Amino acid sequence: MAAENPGVSVVIPAYNYAHYLNDAVDSVLAQTYSPVEVIVVNDGSTDGTRELLDAYGDRIVAVHQENQGLSAARNTGIHRARYEFVAFLDADDAWEPDKLACQMECFRNLPETYGIVACDRGTMDEHGVRNPKATTFRKFPRPSREVRLGDMLLRSHFCPSAVVARRACFAQCGEFDTALRSSEDRDMWLRIAESWQVHIDDRVLCYTRKHSTNMSSNAERMDRNMRRVLLAARDRGKSGIASPLFWARVWSFQHFQTAWMHYEAKQRGLAFWRLFRSFLSLPWFPHPQEVDEGFLFRLRSLRLFLR
């Protein structure tokens, strides 16, 4: 790429994921875009992460710190970033080689009021076998588009490994909340969306790995932290949305997502209870096409939970 390209600092927080970390780092080093710096924050790992990072030599920036949690590790990476744009990659995920090239092309074509460009994601298993089908909840593809704050309050639209952000966003909106042990990413994106525009590229350019030690496997903790994030966003009042119907939609989809997490954890009773609460909050979804016909999808989900 041309030398005048704006640089991207890639922040990879790592805690005891040495068995996946090579895939993540190598996927950044293989990017077709430049300049790129790779910052891996070893957050007190005890599994050989330090030795793995040493093997990369000066191809990466390795930062070692005592264990402080995911938010603190990302904040450390942001502080060390040299470039105008910051991208995030979880240590168990990986990118397509043209991810940054595609997203930086989006930034070039968008007004400077856009603070985030995210992409769609696929999944992969523990062994790295990839499935480009984007999400659990969607049957239909979504076009590239702007995502407004109200949309982001209703549901999560992208994962941390999908995001490239202007470093100025963090200077204005603050850092990741170290008090949150999950949902810290959605909290950050919501705070940025209160001041900046957000764009999603419809291409699947990153892959999240599904395995038994995913942080998202604890459904009750995820739900508790997400409720805290959503209530804080409501109290800040930046969305301009005070409608009880809107917030009923928010809680309906939140219960639905928690139901799926319980189901995947083989907790059928809790999954059924959360699905029932989702119906009680609101019987339909605001955008049924994003969750496979909405109401009918939840009826089919009910049959699935009761198997």
C-alpha positions in Angstrom: 0.0 0.0 0.0 1.0 3.6 -0.5 3.2 5.2 2.1 0.7 8.0 2.8 -1.9 5.5 4.2 -2.9 6.3 7.7 -1.4 3.8 10.1 -3.4 1.3 12.2 -2.3 0.0 15.6 -3.8 -3.4 16.4 -4.4 -4.2 20.0 -4.5 -7.8 21.1 -5.2 -8.5 24.8 -3.9 -11.9 25.8 -4.5 -13.9 29.0 -3.7 -17.6 29.0 -4.6 -18.1 25.3 -1.1 -19.1 24.0 -2.7 -22.1 22.2 -4.7 -19.7 20.0 -2.5 -16.6 20.0 -0.3 -17.5 17.1 -3.3 -17.6 14.8 -4.4 -14.1 15.9 -0.9 -12.5 15.6 -0.2 -14.2 12.2 -3.5 -13.0 10.8 -2.4 -9.4 11.5 1.1 -9.9 10.2 -0.5 -11.2 7.0 -2.6 -8.1 6.3 -2.3 -6.6 2.9 -2.6 -3.1 4.4 0.3 -1.0 5.8 1.5 0.5 7.9 0.3 -1.7 10.8 1.8 -2.1 14.3 0.9 -5.2 16.4 0.6 -4.5 20.1 0.0 -7.7 22.2 -0.7 -7.0 25.9 0.1 -10.0 27.9 -2.2 -9.5 30.9 -0.4 -11.7 33.4 -0.5 -15.0 31.5 1.0 -18.1 33.1 0.8 -20.4 30.1 3.9 -19.6 28.0 2.4 -16.5 26.3 5.6 -14.5 27.1 7.8 -17.1 25.4 5.5 -17.2 22.4 5.6 -13.4 22.0 9.4 -13.4 22.4 9.7 -15.5 19.3 8.2 -12.8 17.1 11.0 -10.4 18.0 10.6 -6.9 16.7 7.7 -7.8 14.4 5.4 -7.0 17.2 5.3 -4.8 20.4 4.9 -7.1 23.4 3.7 -5.4 26.6 3.7 -7.5 29.8 1.7 -6.5 32.8 0.1 -8.0 35.9 -3.3 -9.4 35.4 -5.8 -6.5 35.4 -8.6 -7.8 33.2 -9.6 -7.4 29.5 -10.6 -3.7 29.7 -7.3 -2.7 31.3 -5.4 -4.7 28.7 -7.2 -2.9 25.9 -6.6 0.4 27.6 -2.9 -0.3 27.9 -2.8 -1.1 24.2 -4.5 2.2 23.3 -2.0 4.1 25.4 0.9 2.4 23.5 -0.7 2.9 20.0 1.4 5.1 17.7 -1.1 5.5 14.9 -4.3 7.5 14.2 -6.5 4.4 14.0 -6.8 1.5 16.5 -8.1 -1.9 15.7 -8.9 -4.7 18.2 -8.4 -8.4 17.9 -9.2 -10.9 20.7 -6.4 -13.5 21.2 -8.6 -16.4 20.2 -9.9 -14.8 17.0 -8.4 -14.2 13.5 -8.8 -11.9 10.5 -9.0 -12.3 6.7 -5.8 -10.8 5.1 -7.7 -7.9 3.5 -9.7 -6.9 6.6 -7.8 -3.7 7.3 -7.5 -2.8 3.7 -11.3 -3.0 3.3 -12.1 -1.1 6.5 -9.6 1.7 5.8 -11.1 2.1 2.3 -14.4 2.6 4.0 -12.9 5.3 6.2 -11.5 7.1 3.1 -14.9 7.2 1.6 -16.8 8.3 4.7 -16.9 11.8 6.4 -14.6 12.3 9.3 -17.6 12.2 11.6 -17.4 8.4 11.5 -15.5 7.1 14.4 -15.9 3.3 13.9 -15.9 1.1 10.9 -16.8 -2.5 11.8 -17.3 -5.6 9.7 -19.4 -8.7 9.8 -18.0 -11.9 11.3 -18.0 -15.6 10.8 -17.2 -18.3 13.4 -14.6 -21.0 13.7 -14.2 -24.0 16.0 -11.4 -24.8 18.4 -9.3 -26.1 15.6 -9.7 -23.0 13.4 -12.2 -24.5 10.9 -14.1 -21.5 9.6 -17.8 -21.0 9.0 -18.5 -17.7 7.1 -22.2 -17.7 8.0 -22.3 -14.6 10.0 -24.5 -14.9 13.1 -26.8 -17.1 15.2 -29.8 -14.8 15.0 -29.8 -13.7 11.4 -31.1 -15.5 8.4 -30.7 -12.7 5.8 -27.5 -10.7 4.9 -27.4 -7.0 5.9 -26.1 -4.3 3.6 -23.2 -2.0 4.5 -24.8 0.8 6.4 -24.7 3.3 9.2 -25.7 2.0 12.5 -27.3 4.6 14.8 -27.2 4.7 18.6 -30.8 3.5 18.9 -30.0 0.5 16.8 -27.0 -0.3 19.0 -29.1 0.0 22.1 -31.5 -2.6 20.7 -28.9 -5.2 20.0 -25.2 -5.9 19.5 -24.2 -5.4 15.9 -20.5 -6.3 16.0 -17.8 -7.9 18.1 -14.5 -6.3 19.3 -12.4 -8.1 16.6 -14.5 -6.5 13.9 -13.7 -2.9 15.0 -11.4 -0.2 13.7 -11.8 3.1 15.5 -10.2 6.5 15.3 -7.9 7.0 18.3 -9.6 10.3 18.9 -12.8 8.5 19.9 -11.1 7.3 23.1 -9.6 10.7 23.9 -13.2 12.1 23.7 -15.3 9.3 25.1 -13.0 7.7 27.6 -11.4 4.2 28.0 -12.9 0.8 28.5 -14.6 0.5 31.8 -12.3 -1.7 34.0 -15.2 -2.4 36.5 -16.9 -4.4 33.8 -15.8 -8.1 33.4 -18.0 -8.6 30.4 -20.0 -6.4 28.0 -17.2 -3.8 28.3 -17.0 -3.6 24.5 -20.6 -2.8 24.0 -20.4 -0.1 26.7 -17.5 1.4 24.8 -19.2 1.3 21.4 -22.3 2.9 22.8 -20.4 5.7 24.4 -18.6 6.3 21.1 -21.9 6.2 19.1 -23.2 9.0 21.4 -20.7 11.4 19.8 -19.6 9.7 16.5 -21.2 7.9 13.6 -20.7 4.2 13.1 -20.5 2.2 9.9 -20.7 -1.6 9.3 -19.2 -3.2 6.2 -21.3 -6.2 5.2 -18.3 -8.4 4.4 -17.2 -11.2 6.7 -13.6 -10.2 7.5 -13.0 -11.7 10.9 -13.7 -15.0 12.7 -14.6 -15.5 16.3 -13.6 -18.8 17.8 -16.1 -20.9 19.7 -14.7 -22.9 22.6 -15.5 -23.9 26.1 -13.5 -21.1 27.8 -15.2 -18.2 25.9 -15.9 -15.4 28.3 -19.4 -15.2 26.8 -20.2 -18.7 28.1 -21.4 -17.3 31.5 -25.0 -16.2 30.6 -26.0 -14.8 34.0 -22.8 -12.7 34.3 -23.2 -11.5 30.7 -26.8 -10.5 31.3 -26.0 -8.7 34.6 -23.3 -6.6 33.0 -25.3 -5.9 29.9 -28.2 -4.7 31.9 -25.8 -2.4 33.8 -24.5 -1.1 30.4 -27.9 -0.5 29.0 -29.2 1.2 32.1 -26.2 3.5 32.2 -26.8 4.4 28.5 -30.5 5.1 29.3 -29.5 7.3 32.3 -27.0 9.3 30.2 -30.0 10.1 27.9 -27.8 10.8 24.8 -30.0 8.6 22.6 -33.0 11.0 22.8 -35.2 7.9 23.1 -37.4 7.8 26.2 -40.3 5.7 24.8 -41.4 2.9 27.0 -42.1 0.8 23.9 -38.5 1.3 22.7 -37.1 0.1 26.1 -39.5 -2.8 26.1 -37.9 -3.8 22.8 -34.5 -3.5 24.3 -35.3 -5.7 27.3 -37.2 -8.2 25.1 -34.2 -8.8 22.8 -31.8 -8.8 25.8 -33.8 -11.7 27.4 -33.9 -13.5 24.0 -30.1 -13.3 23.7 -29.6 -14.5 27.3 -32.0 -17.4 26.5 -29.8 -18.5 23.6 -26.7 -18.3 25.8 -28.4 -20.6 28.4 -29.5 -23.0 25.6 -25.9 -23.3 24.2 -24.7 -24.0 27.8 -27.3 -26.8 27.9 -29.3 -25.0 30.6 -32.7 -25.7 29.1 -34.8 -24.6 32.1 -33.1 -21.2 32.3 -33.3 -20.8 28.5 -37.1 -21.4 28.6 -37.5 -18.9 31.4 -35.6 -16.2 29.6 -37.5 -16.9 26.4 -40.8 -16.5 28.3 -39.6 -13.2 29.8 -38.7 -12.1 26.3 -42.3 -12.7 25.2 -43.6 -10.9 28.3 -41.5 -7.8 27.6 -42.7 -7.7 23.9 -44.1 -10.4 21.7 -42.4 -9.2 18.6 -39.0 -7.8 17.5 -38.5 -4.4 16.0 -36.7 -5.8 12.9 -38.0 -9.3 12.4 -35.9 -9.9 9.3 -32.7 -9.8 11.4 -33.8 -12.7 13.6 -35.4 -15.0 11.1 -39.0 -13.7 11.0 -39.0 -12.6 14.6 -42.1 -14.0 16.3 -42.1 -17.3 14.4 -38.4 -17.7 15.2 -39.1 -17.4 18.9 -41.9 -20.0 18.6 -39.5 -22.4 16.9 -36.9 -21.5 19.5 -39.4 -22.5 22.2 -39.8 -26.0 20.6 -36.0 -26.3 20.4 -35.6 -25.4 24.1 -38.3 -28.0 25.1 -36.7 -30.9 23.2 
